[in-house]
Amino acid sequence: MLLTIPLKVFLLQARVKDECVGAIVCKLDFHKKVVKRGYIAMLAVDSRFRKRQIGSTLVRKAIEAMIAQEADEVGQTYPCAVSLRNYRYYYFQPF
């Protein structure tokens, strides 16, 4: 029997005037058909706009959106050293 589990993928953007200066890609699905898990798959901020809390705001809003969609837990996929340092601020543990 093949079960199709709904997967939600969403994108949040930070814009300055008409220019996209930051984006975060997230997905929400079931882990082991029990836990509704939210993932932050990608976060990027244009280097010209860093150090302005854009990335932090995108992460916070993504977490809020996943909680609103009833995520049981939220984490990050495939962390790298830089993102691990940043995500520790939000108490993330990589999956």
LINLIN-V353731 format. One record per pair of residues at least 6 apart in sequence whose ideal C-beta (glycine too) atoms are under 7 Angstrom apart, sorted by the first residue. I is the first residue (numbers start at 1). J is the second residue. Records with the same first field share a line. If there is no record, write none. Layout:
I: J, J
//
This chain:
5: 29, 30, 33
7: 27, 29
8: 27, 28, 69
9: 27
10: 26, 65
11: 23, 25
12: 23, 24, 58, 61, 62
13: 20, 22, 23
14: 21, 22, 54, 57, 58
15: 21
16: 49
21: 45, 46, 49, 54
22: 44, 45, 46, 49, 54, 55, 58
23: 44
24: 40, 42, 43, 58, 59, 62
25: 41, 42
26: 38, 39, 40, 41, 62, 66
27: 39, 41
28: 36, 38, 66, 69, 71
29: 37
30: 36
31: 37
35: 72, 73
36: 70, 71, 72
37: 71, 72, 73, 75
38: 66, 71, 74
39: 75, 76, 77
40: 59, 62, 76
41: 77
43: 55, 58, 59
45: 54, 55
59: 90
63: 74
66: 74
75: 92, 93, 94, 95
76: 83, 87, 92, 94
77: 95
79: 87, 94
//
